[in-house]
């Protein structure tokens, strides 16, 4: 499940493709930071975990609040900027979650327990977390609010001009 970070508009010609890559890396850092803080791409707090999952997290001495999608860290750790494009008035970067297995760790009996091979990837897990499914609410995490992206753009542009 990729997200595309795009900024468009009129302005001076950008110096090089490195600007697009730098913007993608800065956006990736912000996505990770905001997710760990429990803030979604829509700038709202993530929906709370279910009571059962909260109890299991607590028994396993894991943080249940704020919701930060960070049980093992594999999903956020797998994020990469895979493409950076530069046009005359558009900069874009594609950010993807990894395609490896989502993990073989789950909460059980008050502790983290290793399980057999899971049949879904980190990319699929990211999709389910972002869009929700029948038993889990959507927690849109992969992306940034326009104001945050605009500030990243401004900060990066200013740092390049110095």
C-alpha angles and dihedrals in degrees: 000000000000131000124206118218106204132174121182138174142102120299144113117321109271116245102236149327087276088075090061091048091048090050090050092050092048090049090049090053091050092048090053093045095047092045091053087051090052095248121136133213087263089058091247129118114263118260110267122261117257118269091251094051091045090054091049091050091049093049089051091051090246126139113263098179135080094031102239105162089232110122096133101001092231096117096052090038090057096057115117139171102239103174135022121188131188125197132170092272104004134073119185138172128187117220119196136185115229123270096221122111114298089234144275096241123100137161113264133159094349099310142070109270130193114235136185124277114311118223097224135070133231087253090058092045089052090051093050092047092048097045102023126223136227094295102028130059121235114267104186102208107147106084142036136252113256092247092055092048091048090053092049089051092049094047093048093045091050092048090052092051094056 
